[in-house]
Amino acid sequence: MLFNSYPFLLVFLPLAVGGFILLNSWAGKWAALNFITLASLVFYSYWNPPYTLLIVGSIALNFLLGRHLYRSADGRKIWLTVGIVVNLGALGYFKYSHFGAEVLGAFTGLDLRLAEGFLPLAMSFFTFTQIAYLVDVYRGMRTEYSLREYCFFVLFFPHLIAGPIVRHYEILPQLEGRKLEFRLELFAAGLTVLAIGLSKKVFLADMVSPTAASTFALVHKGVPVHFFLAWIGALAYACQIYFDFSGYSDMALGLGLMFGIRLPLNFNSPYKAASIIDFWRRWHISLSRFLRDYLYIPLGGGRVAPWRKYANLFSTMLLGGLWHGAGWTFILWGGVHGFFLMVNHGWIALTRDRSWAQGRLMRVFYRVVTFVSVVAAWVLFRAERLSDAVLLLRGMAGQTGVLLPHFFGNLFGVHLPVWLNSGSGEFGIGDRAIVRIVIFLVVAFFAPNTQQIMARANPALEEAEGLAPTPLRWSLTPSWACAVGLLWALILCSLNEVSEFIYFQF
């Protein structure tokens, strides 16, 4: 069940919110939370009912392992190892077995192709959530939880499908008291954040996805693409994945607020980043935090020799790329970002005492270089094959020619070479597509984000860093109610074609 679908918005969500409010008022906190836990299971099973048994089994096993780790003083490291191996083993079987068979077959010459299967929805997310829980228990970072508390923590549907990757001490302390606090202002704020997230998905991400899809379809056929077409396709995908994931992150926060639960921040205007380090502090924040706390730091982090620090960065990002998908393009994408982080840290070390490296022009330069680097890496992330990515990157580098679309000729009133008339033929990119990309990039670079707009409501568990106040600030007033109501009307009239979120694939 997708957040951007009529069944979710018009049936599931009203029933879930209504049942939660009534039970919380009449029967108390746990009746309401048990209801939401069961509703979350229904939400999950809507996609593929048999896989509900997998997530239920995973929850039961990890709960028992966590309880044993908490209560036992002997063999704790062995039990933690068992828990991590079982979780990663299950994830590896469902997500990576086909890729592993392909790689092994390529090296041995054997036909090791496996029968086609399906990756259970959200498996990467609920696996990492529970691994973090087991490690935290091993480190002594918890009090003992009941089974129903644990089930709610893992299954709460706003974060279940595509994050954020939550931790027990972020969610469960909010459940203290006989009843959960339900405030109209919090519910209205949640409804507003949900609308903002939906509008990003429906009106921004989905509007540029055909342009990205058509460009990547061309290179998949082996067709060379010229400089401008290559960049338009790459920028279209950069806009698509940005607003798609930003929209989902907002929806998760908004849905959590509607139930009185604040989720951790997962997205903070990453295209405004002034470095790759800064980018990963803003993009998929919960995954970056997981990789830092449970992989990079245990490997030694930055407290080791410089070569070990760089090796830790690179290997962490390689595994981060592999987490996103079973394929060489994802692994290479992670490796490229690992290399970028190594260069970034090296540059900081070299220029720490250089005043010229901290000037205003250099900061602009850093932002441009960071954005271009991220866009180039997105090509690897989106491409179906490594050869597709190479062909598009060659186009972006100008190796296949530099022909201008007629849009630029019309804009400047001069005659310029044309790759093909707008909208005609397989190379055609309409003028509207180019205008959309430009507008959407301006929004990503300069517009206030959801955290700034909703600052009065504090929609996330923590405040976003480095955000200036904006005049466009939400408040519980009639004018805002009318604006949000109009936005909801536009959204509900625009959900004719429902598209999955990009991060549903992981």
VMD Tcl script that draws the C-alpha trace (Angstrom):
set ca {
  {0.00 0.00 0.00}
  {1.53 3.28 -1.10}
  {1.23 6.56 0.78}
  {0.36 8.27 -2.51}
  {-2.67 6.10 -3.28}
  {-6.41 6.39 -2.76}
  {-6.69 3.16 -0.71}
  {-4.17 4.50 1.78}
  {-5.36 8.11 1.96}
  {-9.12 7.53 1.81}
  {-9.52 4.17 3.56}
  {-6.55 2.96 5.60}
  {-5.38 6.28 7.10}
  {-8.83 7.55 8.23}
  {-9.59 4.17 9.84}
  {-6.17 4.01 11.50}
  {-6.35 7.57 12.85}
  {-9.99 7.26 13.91}
  {-9.44 3.94 15.68}
  {-6.32 5.24 17.38}
  {-8.03 8.37 18.71}
  {-11.09 6.51 19.99}
  {-9.15 3.71 21.65}
  {-6.63 6.10 23.19}
  {-9.49 8.09 24.74}
  {-11.70 5.21 25.86}
  {-9.45 2.22 26.51}
  {-6.03 3.75 27.10}
  {-2.65 3.89 25.50}
  {-1.96 0.22 24.88}
  {-5.29 -0.54 23.29}
  {-4.54 2.26 20.81}
  {-0.94 1.13 20.21}
  {-1.94 -2.51 19.80}
  {-4.49 -1.37 17.24}
  {-1.83 0.58 15.31}
  {0.55 -2.39 15.45}
  {-2.12 -4.64 13.92}
  {-2.99 -1.94 11.39}
  {0.72 -1.75 10.47}
  {0.73 -5.49 9.82}
  {-2.31 -5.06 7.55}
  {-0.51 -2.20 5.80}
  {2.55 -4.40 5.26}
  {0.61 -7.50 4.18}
  {-1.33 -5.51 1.56}
  {1.70 -5.79 -0.74}
  {2.34 -9.55 -0.41}
  {0.57 -11.39 2.47}
  {2.90 -14.44 2.68}
  {5.88 -12.23 3.52}
  {4.06 -11.08 6.67}
  {5.21 -14.36 8.21}
  {8.81 -13.33 7.51}
  {8.62 -10.01 9.33}
  {6.67 -11.57 12.23}
  {9.31 -14.29 12.53}
  {12.09 -11.72 12.36}
  {10.50 -9.67 15.12}
  {9.98 -12.71 17.35}
  {13.56 -13.92 16.91}
  {15.16 -10.53 17.51}
  {12.96 -9.82 20.52}
  {14.01 -13.12 22.12}
  {17.66 -12.49 21.29}
  {17.45 -8.98 22.71}
  {15.83 -10.24 25.92}
  {18.52 -12.90 26.30}
  {21.27 -10.33 25.70}
  {19.73 -8.08 28.33}
  {19.21 -10.72 31.01}
  {22.24 -12.94 30.51}
  {25.79 -12.20 31.57}
  {27.36 -15.17 29.81}
  {28.03 -15.68 26.14}
  {26.60 -12.30 25.18}
  {29.06 -11.74 22.34}
  {28.20 -15.14 20.88}
  {24.46 -14.39 20.97}
  {25.01 -10.97 19.40}
  {27.05 -12.61 16.64}
  {24.28 -15.18 16.10}
  {21.70 -12.38 15.84}
  {23.74 -10.36 13.34}
  {24.56 -13.45 11.23}
  {20.93 -14.60 11.13}
  {19.64 -11.13 10.20}
  {22.27 -10.54 7.54}
  {21.92 -14.12 6.33}
  {18.20 -13.69 5.71}
  {18.79 -10.33 4.01}
  {21.57 -11.84 1.94}
  {19.43 -14.76 0.82}
  {16.49 -12.65 -0.32}
  {18.40 -9.65 -1.63}
  {21.81 -10.84 -2.79}
  {21.57 -14.54 -3.67}
  {20.88 -13.88 -7.38}
  {23.72 -11.38 -7.61}
  {26.05 -13.74 -5.76}
  {25.15 -16.58 -8.10}
  {25.83 -14.34 -11.11}
  {29.25 -13.30 -9.81}
  {30.21 -16.84 -8.87}
  {29.00 -18.12 -12.23}
  {31.07 -15.48 -14.05}
  {34.22 -16.59 -12.23}
  {33.64 -20.35 -12.44}
  {31.86 -20.61 -15.77}
  {29.04 -22.59 -14.14}
  {25.37 -21.91 -14.79}
  {24.25 -20.92 -11.28}
  {21.14 -18.99 -12.17}
  {18.47 -19.17 -9.47}
  {14.71 -19.13 -9.82}
  {13.24 -15.65 -9.85}
  {12.11 -14.43 -6.45}
  {10.90 -11.28 -4.76}
  {12.65 -9.11 -2.22}
  {10.31 -8.79 0.77}
  {9.18 -5.21 1.13}
  {11.22 -3.08 3.57}
  {13.55 -5.96 4.47}
  {16.67 -3.78 4.35}
  {15.04 -1.29 6.72}
  {13.57 -3.61 9.34}
  {16.76 -5.72 9.30}
  {19.01 -2.74 10.02}
  {16.56 -1.43 12.63}
  {16.75 -4.71 14.53}
  {20.51 -5.15 14.16}
  {20.92 -1.70 15.71}
  {18.61 -2.78 18.53}
  {20.65 -5.91 19.27}
  {23.94 -3.98 19.25}
  {22.46 -1.32 21.55}
  {21.25 -4.00 23.98}
  {24.71 -5.58 23.94}
  {26.20 -2.17 24.73}
  {23.77 -1.74 27.64}
  {21.81 1.14 26.09}
  {18.28 0.14 27.12}
  {15.77 -0.89 29.74}
  {13.71 -4.02 29.22}
  {10.77 -3.71 26.83}
  {7.64 -5.77 26.50}
  {6.83 -7.66 23.31}
  {4.06 -5.21 22.39}
  {6.44 -2.27 22.83}
  {9.00 -3.93 20.61}
  {6.41 -4.83 17.97}
  {5.18 -1.25 17.84}
  {8.74 0.07 17.57}
  {9.56 -2.14 14.57}
  {6.18 -2.16 12.79}
  {4.96 1.44 13.14}
  {3.91 1.94 9.52}
  {5.12 5.54 8.88}
  {8.77 4.38 9.05}
  {8.38 0.69 8.21}
  {8.65 0.69 4.41}
  {11.42 3.15 3.55}
  {12.72 4.61 6.78}
  {13.95 6.43 8.64}
  {15.92 3.64 10.30}
  {14.78 4.21 13.88}
  {16.28 3.30 17.23}
  {14.38 2.05 20.24}
  {15.42 4.95 22.49}
  {14.01 7.43 19.96}
  {10.51 5.93 19.75}
  {9.63 4.04 22.92}
  {10.29 6.81 25.49}
  {7.56 8.80 23.70}
  {5.02 6.18 24.80}
  {5.33 6.87 28.52}
  {2.19 7.66 30.50}
  {-1.27 6.11 30.71}
  {-2.46 7.85 27.56}
  {-0.72 9.29 24.57}
  {-1.11 13.00 24.17}
  {-3.33 13.95 21.25}
  {-3.31 17.62 20.35}
  {-5.14 19.26 17.48}
  {-2.12 21.42 16.64}
  {0.12 18.35 16.33}
  {-2.43 16.53 14.18}
  {-2.87 19.58 11.93}
  {0.92 19.92 11.62}
  {1.15 16.25 10.66}
  {-1.56 16.68 8.05}
  {0.35 19.67 6.63}
  {3.71 17.87 6.50}
  {2.01 14.88 4.85}
  {0.52 17.20 2.21}
  {3.90 18.84 1.57}
  {5.51 15.43 1.12}
  {2.77 14.21 -1.20}
  {3.02 17.36 -3.30}
  {6.78 16.80 -3.73}
  {6.11 13.29 -4.97}
  {3.10 14.06 -7.20}
  {3.95 17.51 -8.56}
  {7.75 17.40 -8.66}
  {9.32 13.93 -8.66}
  {6.71 12.29 -10.90}
  {6.76 15.23 -13.31}
  {10.42 14.74 -14.25}
  {10.56 10.94 -14.08}
  {9.55 10.46 -17.77}
  {12.47 12.64 -18.90}
  {14.92 10.64 -16.79}
  {13.39 7.33 -17.86}
  {13.54 8.17 -21.59}
  {17.21 9.20 -21.40}
  {18.28 6.12 -19.48}
  {16.20 3.96 -21.83}
  {18.21 5.34 -24.77}
  {21.58 4.47 -23.28}
  {20.21 1.06 -22.30}
  {19.61 0.48 -26.02}
  {23.21 1.49 -26.70}
  {22.30 4.83 -28.29}
  {24.96 7.55 -27.74}
  {23.48 10.73 -26.27}
  {24.86 14.21 -26.84}
  {26.12 16.51 -24.12}
  {22.93 18.45 -23.39}
  {20.62 15.46 -23.61}
  {22.91 13.53 -21.27}
  {22.92 16.35 -18.73}
  {19.17 16.89 -18.99}
  {18.58 13.19 -18.33}
  {21.02 13.12 -15.40}
  {19.59 16.32 -13.88}
  {16.06 15.01 -14.36}
  {16.93 11.93 -12.32}
  {18.73 14.10 -9.75}
  {15.47 16.05 -9.33}
  {13.36 12.89 -9.34}
  {15.24 11.05 -6.60}
  {15.65 14.25 -4.55}
  {11.96 15.11 -4.41}
  {10.88 11.47 -4.29}
  {12.92 10.73 -1.17}
  {12.34 14.17 0.32}
  {8.61 13.65 -0.20}
  {8.64 10.23 1.43}
  {10.70 11.53 4.37}
  {8.16 14.32 4.90}
  {5.26 11.87 4.68}
  {6.83 9.65 7.32}
  {7.27 12.63 9.67}
  {3.75 13.87 9.01}
  {2.14 10.48 9.60}
  {4.10 10.05 12.81}
  {2.91 13.45 14.08}
  {-0.71 12.48 13.41}
  {-0.27 9.75 16.02}
  {1.70 11.93 18.41}
  {5.05 10.29 17.55}
  {8.06 12.27 16.34}
  {10.41 10.36 14.04}
  {14.10 11.21 13.49}
  {15.01 13.57 10.70}
  {16.06 11.78 7.52}
  {16.43 14.55 4.92}
  {17.76 18.08 5.20}
  {18.22 19.84 1.83}
  {21.27 17.81 0.71}
  {21.71 19.75 -2.56}
  {22.58 22.76 -0.43}
  {25.60 20.85 0.89}
  {29.02 22.48 0.59}
  {30.92 19.16 0.60}
  {30.37 15.43 0.24}
  {30.77 15.13 4.01}
  {27.99 17.67 4.40}
  {25.90 15.86 1.77}
  {25.93 12.64 3.79}
  {24.93 14.57 6.90}
  {21.83 15.69 5.00}
  {20.91 12.75 2.71}
  {19.36 9.60 4.22}
  {20.53 10.78 7.62}
  {19.42 7.65 9.47}
  {21.37 5.36 7.13}
  {24.47 7.56 7.38}
  {24.14 7.45 11.16}
  {23.74 3.66 11.14}
  {26.82 3.17 8.95}
  {28.81 5.55 11.15}
  {27.81 4.05 14.52}
  {27.71 0.35 13.64}
  {30.37 0.04 10.95}
  {32.72 3.02 10.56}
  {33.39 3.62 14.28}
  {33.77 -0.10 15.16}
  {36.33 -0.31 12.33}
  {38.30 2.40 14.09}
  {36.70 5.48 12.58}
  {39.04 8.44 12.42}
  {41.00 7.49 15.54}
  {43.49 5.42 13.56}
  {46.32 6.10 11.13}
  {45.29 8.24 8.13}
  {45.50 5.32 5.67}
  {43.26 3.24 7.95}
  {40.80 6.12 8.27}
  {40.52 6.42 4.49}
  {40.19 2.64 4.14}
  {37.40 2.71 6.74}
  {35.60 5.47 4.85}
  {35.89 3.65 1.54}
  {34.80 0.24 2.83}
  {31.87 1.76 4.75}
  {30.57 3.48 1.64}
  {31.09 0.33 -0.45}
  {28.81 -1.54 1.94}
  {26.42 1.41 1.94}
  {26.21 1.12 -1.83}
  {25.63 -2.64 -1.58}
  {22.82 -2.00 0.94}
  {20.99 -0.03 -1.75}
  {20.97 -2.84 -4.26}
  {22.50 -6.11 -5.44}
  {24.45 -4.96 -8.47}
  {27.81 -3.62 -9.59}
  {26.34 -0.19 -10.30}
  {25.29 0.22 -6.64}
  {28.62 -1.06 -5.36}
  {30.48 1.31 -7.68}
  {28.20 4.18 -6.64}
  {29.11 3.51 -3.01}
  {32.79 3.24 -3.92}
  {32.69 6.54 -5.82}
  {31.17 8.28 -2.80}
  {33.80 6.61 -0.62}
  {36.47 8.07 -2.90}
  {34.78 11.49 -2.78}
  {34.81 11.35 1.05}
  {38.49 10.45 1.05}
  {39.28 13.41 -1.22}
  {37.09 15.67 0.94}
  {38.87 14.69 4.16}
  {42.24 14.99 2.45}
  {41.41 18.48 1.18}
  {40.35 19.58 4.67}
  {43.63 18.30 6.10}
  {45.65 20.13 3.43}
  {43.82 23.47 3.68}
  {42.98 23.62 7.38}
  {45.23 26.63 7.94}
  {44.70 28.27 4.54}
  {42.45 31.33 4.75}
  {41.93 31.42 0.96}
  {40.22 28.02 1.15}
  {37.49 29.40 3.43}
  {36.41 32.45 1.41}
  {32.95 33.11 0.01}
  {33.90 32.31 -3.59}
  {35.46 29.04 -2.51}
  {32.28 28.09 -0.64}
  {30.29 28.65 -3.84}
  {32.87 26.59 -5.71}
  {32.55 23.79 -3.14}
  {28.78 23.70 -3.54}
  {29.02 23.51 -7.33}
  {31.66 20.76 -7.25}
  {29.64 18.81 -4.66}
  {26.45 19.00 -6.70}
  {28.14 18.02 -9.97}
  {29.85 15.10 -8.23}
  {26.57 13.90 -6.73}
  {24.76 14.14 -10.09}
  {27.51 12.19 -11.87}
  {27.31 9.51 -9.18}
  {23.51 9.32 -9.55}
  {24.09 8.06 -13.09}
  {25.66 4.91 -11.62}
  {22.83 4.63 -9.10}
  {20.11 4.80 -11.79}
  {21.70 2.86 -14.65}
  {20.58 -0.72 -15.18}
  {24.03 -1.79 -16.36}
  {27.51 -0.44 -15.95}
  {27.78 0.02 -19.73}
  {24.67 2.25 -19.63}
  {26.29 4.46 -17.01}
  {29.53 4.70 -18.99}
  {27.65 5.71 -22.14}
  {25.72 8.45 -20.36}
  {28.78 9.73 -18.49}
  {30.64 9.92 -21.81}
  {27.81 12.07 -23.13}
  {27.98 14.30 -20.05}
  {31.71 14.71 -20.65}
  {31.07 15.84 -24.24}
  {32.74 12.83 -25.86}
  {29.72 12.14 -28.09}
  {29.26 15.69 -29.34}
  {27.78 18.95 -28.11}
  {24.53 19.72 -29.93}
  {22.13 22.24 -28.46}
  {18.37 21.72 -28.20}
  {16.23 24.24 -30.06}
  {14.94 25.48 -26.70}
  {18.11 27.54 -26.29}
  {17.78 28.97 -29.77}
  {14.24 30.10 -29.03}
  {15.35 31.51 -25.69}
  {18.09 33.69 -27.16}
  {16.48 34.34 -30.54}
  {19.28 32.80 -32.60}
  {19.58 29.79 -34.86}
  {21.41 26.94 -33.17}
  {22.04 23.33 -34.13}
  {19.19 21.05 -33.13}
  {19.35 17.40 -32.01}
  {15.69 16.95 -33.01}
  {12.46 18.89 -32.81}
  {11.07 19.07 -29.30}
  {8.88 16.13 -28.44}
  {9.42 14.23 -31.69}
  {11.51 11.14 -32.23}
  {13.31 9.14 -29.57}
  {15.75 11.99 -28.85}
  {13.03 14.56 -28.28}
  {12.98 16.44 -24.98}
  {10.21 18.98 -24.74}
  {10.79 22.58 -23.72}
  {8.55 22.05 -20.70}
  {10.81 19.30 -19.41}
  {13.82 21.64 -19.51}
  {11.89 24.43 -17.79}
  {10.68 22.01 -15.10}
  {14.22 20.85 -14.36}
  {15.47 24.43 -14.02}
  {12.59 25.41 -11.73}
  {12.91 22.27 -9.60}
  {16.64 22.81 -9.16}
  {16.00 26.41 -8.07}
  {13.53 25.05 -5.50}
  {16.08 22.49 -4.25}
  {18.87 25.07 -4.01}
  {17.08 28.11 -2.63}
  {13.57 27.38 -1.33}
  {12.97 26.88 2.40}
  {12.59 23.22 3.28}
  {9.87 21.54 5.31}
  {11.79 21.90 8.57}
  {12.00 25.66 8.11}
  {8.36 26.02 7.10}
  {7.14 23.83 9.97}
  {9.60 25.15 12.59}
  {6.82 26.09 15.04}
  {5.62 22.48 15.18}
  {9.07 20.83 15.47}
  {8.03 17.98 13.14}
  {11.14 15.83 13.65}
  {12.67 14.36 16.77}
  {15.69 16.64 16.45}
  {16.13 20.07 14.92}
  {17.77 20.34 11.53}
  {21.19 22.00 11.63}
  {22.21 25.10 9.72}
  {18.72 26.33 8.78}
  {17.88 30.03 8.83}
  {14.37 31.20 9.77}
  {12.02 31.81 6.86}
  {9.06 34.22 6.56}
  {6.98 31.31 5.22}
  {6.22 29.66 8.56}
  {3.24 27.44 9.29}
  {0.83 28.26 12.07}
  {-2.58 27.03 13.15}
  {-4.54 29.82 11.46}
  {-7.52 29.96 9.05}
  {-5.32 31.17 6.17}
  {-2.97 28.20 6.54}
  {-5.94 25.85 6.91}
  {-7.35 27.11 3.59}
  {-3.97 26.81 1.85}
  {-3.42 23.27 3.10}
  {-7.01 22.33 2.23}
  {-6.50 23.58 -1.33}
  {-3.23 21.63 -1.56}
  {-5.02 18.46 -0.43}
  {-7.72 18.99 -3.05}
  {-5.08 19.31 -5.79}
  {-3.28 16.20 -4.55}
  {-6.42 14.06 -4.43}
  {-7.32 15.14 -7.95}
  {-3.86 14.20 -9.23}
  {-3.42 10.62 -8.04}
  {-4.63 9.01 -11.25}
  {-1.32 7.25 -11.89}
  {0.24 5.89 -8.71}
  {4.02 5.41 -8.81}
  {6.22 3.64 -6.29}
  {8.82 5.50 -4.29}
  {12.37 4.90 -5.43}
  {13.48 3.72 -1.99}
  {10.79 1.01 -1.98}
  {13.25 -0.99 -4.10}
  {15.75 -1.22 -1.25}
}
mol new
graphics top color blue
foreach p $ca { graphics top sphere $p radius 0.5 }
foreach p [lrange $ca 0 end-1] q [lrange $ca 1 end] { graphics top cylinder $p $q radius 0.2 }
display resetview
